[in-house]
Amino acid sequence: MLSRCLCLLALVALSSACDTWPNSTETKVTWWQCSSGPVMVTNVNPTDKKGTYEYPIRLTEPLLIATTINDPKSTYSSPGLKQTIKVWSWNPNTCGWTSVPTFGLLNNIDACSNGVPCPIKPGNNQIVNLELDFSDTPAIINLLKNDKPYQLEYLLHDDVTKEDLCVIFQARALTHS
Ligand SMILES: *[C@@H]1O[C@H](CO)[C@@H](O)[C@H](O)[C@H]1NC(C)=O
């Protein structure tokens, strides 16, 4: 009797373990900060280039990640501020995120000439529009299936202050028009 119960439990666990849309990404963006300050992120909102809320996000054209931050003290600018973006796709078979190769194209590049409105200055409650543009990296976008959940890590590292600002977000994305 006990073993039959356990078996049933295991089956239930298996069948419910994997969501097609992890973390409710079907309808909304999920995000969290992956750095510990000094800059703190209080909100993340995906928009189109005109600033209108957009969901699912469309990676076929440039979009903005409207990020609300509190920056207590530092000014960040070129050439110190570097950007690294990592991408994962959702694997419903393993219920996990699989890393998508970015071929070094998005690795430690000059942030200020790649979508970050520089300089970022001290101040509370500022909205920084981080531009995300995969339309000029077909090598990456061509690997991404249309209308699936994706996870992105957006890391800004400042070589001058050695400070990091990092946000992970998960979103439903359209990758083909
Ligand atoms: C869902 O979001 C939480 C943070 O809100 C995160 O810790 C967790 O790893 C996410 N789950 C998946 C499957 O990515």
The ligand as an SDF file (V2000), in Angstrom:
LIG
                    3D

 14 14  0  0  0  0  0  0  0  0999 V2000
   11.3560   31.5100  -10.8090 C   0  0  0  0  0  0  0  0  0  0  0  0
   11.6430   32.7610  -10.1990 O   0  0  0  0  0  0  0  0  0  0  0  0
   12.3670   32.6920   -8.9820 C   0  0  0  0  0  0  0  0  0  0  0  0
   12.5690   34.1030   -8.4930 C   0  0  0  0  0  0  0  0  0  0  0  0
   11.3600   34.7870   -8.4200 O   0  0  0  0  0  0  0  0  0  0  0  0
   13.6800   31.9890   -9.1870 C   0  0  0  0  0  0  0  0  0  0  0  0
   14.3730   31.8750   -7.9700 O   0  0  0  0  0  0  0  0  0  0  0  0
   13.4580   30.6170   -9.8010 C   0  0  0  0  0  0  0  0  0  0  0  0
   14.7070   30.0290  -10.0830 O   0  0  0  0  0  0  0  0  0  0  0  0
   12.6510   30.7410  -11.0780 C   0  0  0  0  0  0  0  0  0  0  0  0
   12.3280   29.4290  -11.6190 N   0  0  0  0  0  0  0  0  0  0  0  0
   12.8000   29.0240  -12.7900 C   0  0  0  0  0  0  0  0  0  0  0  0
   12.3500   27.6890  -13.2500 C   0  0  0  0  0  0  0  0  0  0  0  0
   13.5450   29.6950  -13.4690 O   0  0  0  0  0  0  0  0  0  0  0  0
  1  2  1  0
  1 10  1  0
  2  3  1  0
  3  4  1  0
  3  6  1  0
  4  5  1  0
  6  7  1  0
  6  8  1  0
  8  9  1  0
  8 10  1  0
 10 11  1  0
 11 12  1  0
 12 13  1  0
 12 14  2  0
M  END
$$$$
